[in-house]
């Protein structure tokens, strides 16, 4: 799964070259705070990053990922433990996600959206936030664990 993640990070690298350093740090912070269960921080970091991103191009998929993570953080902050179903990637945004499954292989659509959102935030932060590179590297196993849970559905042996 490490190679799958490396390939994905490399594949989307050129799509997010205009993410500013401060925005990249907020994206990394949103990812890391969610991973640590600091949901109030996740909500705030997502809000800050959303305000810094333009409303066009691939930034729309990144904004969707931030909103998905933010909604789930709000739910978890309020002790709602099921993945939030209010938002999903559009077909055009889905070209930028890591886990693409046929409809018949999707067991939990809301969890898939959250997992793809977290992986997208991680990958964009990894490509654009050099200040957070070490912290992101230290938490790569979290992303690999998510990806591994889809290994069979992705047909990876």
C-alpha positions in Angstrom: 0.0 0.0 0.0 3.0 2.3 0.4 3.6 2.2 -3.3 -0.1 2.9 -4.0 0.1 6.0 -1.7 3.4 7.2 -3.2 1.9 6.8 -6.7 -1.2 8.7 -5.7 0.8 11.5 -4.1 2.9 11.8 -7.2 -0.2 11.6 -9.5 -1.9 14.6 -7.9 1.2 16.7 -7.4 0.8 18.8 -10.5 -2.8 19.5 -9.8 -2.1 21.5 -6.6 1.1 23.5 -7.4 -0.5 26.8 -6.6 -1.4 26.0 -3.0 0.3 28.7 -0.9 2.6 27.8 2.0 0.2 29.2 4.7 -2.8 27.4 3.2 -0.7 24.2 2.9 0.1 24.4 6.6 -3.6 24.8 7.5 -4.5 21.8 5.4 -1.8 19.7 7.1 -3.0 21.0 10.5 -6.6 20.0 9.6 -5.5 16.5 8.7 -3.3 16.1 11.8 -5.8 17.5 14.3 -8.5 15.1 12.9 -6.1 12.2 13.2 -5.5 13.1 16.9 -9.2 13.6 17.7 -8.8 17.4 18.2 -12.1 18.1 16.4 -12.5 21.7 17.5 -9.0 22.4 16.0 -10.0 20.5 12.9 -13.1 22.6 12.4 -11.0 25.8 12.8 -8.1 24.7 10.6 -10.5 23.6 7.9 -12.4 27.0 8.1 -9.1 28.9 7.7 -7.9 26.7 4.8 -11.3 27.0 3.1 -11.1 30.8 3.2 -7.7 30.8 1.5 -8.5 28.6 -1.4 -10.0 29.9 -4.7 -13.4 28.7 -6.0 -12.2 27.1 -9.2 -10.2 24.3 -10.7 -8.8 21.5 -8.6 -9.2 23.7 -5.5 -12.9 22.8 -5.6 -12.0 19.1 -4.8 -9.7 20.2 -2.1 -12.4 22.5 -0.6 -14.8 19.6 -0.7 -12.3 17.4 1.1 -11.9 20.1 3.8 -15.7 20.4 4.2 -16.2 16.7 4.5 -13.5 16.5 7.2 -15.0 19.6 8.9 -18.5 18.1 8.9 -17.3 14.9 10.3 -15.3 16.7 13.0 -18.4 18.7 14.0 -20.3 15.4 14.3 -17.6 13.7 16.3 -17.3 16.8 18.5 -21.1 16.3 19.2 -20.6 12.5 19.9 -22.1 11.4 16.6 -19.8 8.6 15.6 -21.2 7.6 12.2 -19.7 9.2 9.1 -21.5 12.3 7.8 -23.6 11.8 4.7 -24.3 15.4 3.9 -21.5 15.9 1.4 -19.8 13.9 -1.3 -17.3 14.4 -4.1 -18.8 15.1 -7.5 -17.9 13.0 -10.5 -15.4 15.6 -11.7 -13.8 15.9 -8.2 -13.7 12.1 -7.9 -10.9 12.1 -10.5 -8.6 13.4 -7.7 -9.4 10.9 -5.0 -7.3 7.9 -4.1 -9.9 5.2 -3.7 -12.2 4.7 -6.7 -14.6 1.8 -6.3 -17.4 0.5 -8.4 -20.8 1.2 -6.8 -21.3 -2.5 -6.0 -18.1 -2.6 -3.9 -19.0 0.5 -1.7 -20.2 -0.8 1.6 -20.3 2.5 3.5 -20.4 5.6 1.1 -20.0 8.2 3.9 -16.9 6.5 5.3 -15.4 6.2 1.8 -16.0 10.0 1.3 -14.3 10.8 4.6 -11.4 8.4 3.9 -10.9 9.9 0.5 -11.1 13.4 1.9 -8.4 12.6 4.6 -6.1 11.0 2.0 -6.5 14.0 -0.3 -5.7 16.4 2.5 -2.6 14.3 3.5 -1.4 14.1 -0.1 -1.8 17.8 -0.9 -0.1 18.7 2.4 2.7 16.2 1.7 3.3 17.9 -1.7 2.9 21.5 -0.6 3.8 21.9 3.1 7.5 21.4 3.6 7.2 22.8 7.1 4.9 19.8 8.0 6.8 17.1 6.1 8.2 15.4 9.2 4.9 15.4 11.1 3.1 14.0 8.0 5.8 11.3 7.5 5.3 10.3 11.2 1.6 9.7 10.6 1.8 8.0 7.2 0.8 4.7 8.9 -2.7 6.3 9.6 -3.2 6.8 5.9 -1.8 3.4 5.0 -4.2 1.8 7.5 -7.1 3.6 5.7 -5.9 2.4 2.3 -5.3 -1.2 3.6 -9.0 -1.4 4.6 -9.8 -1.0 0.9 -7.1 -3.3 -0.4 -9.5 -6.2 -1.4 -12.1 -3.9 -2.9 -9.3 -2.2 -5.0 -8.2 -5.6 -6.2 -4.7 -5.2 -4.8 -3.1 -8.5 -3.8 
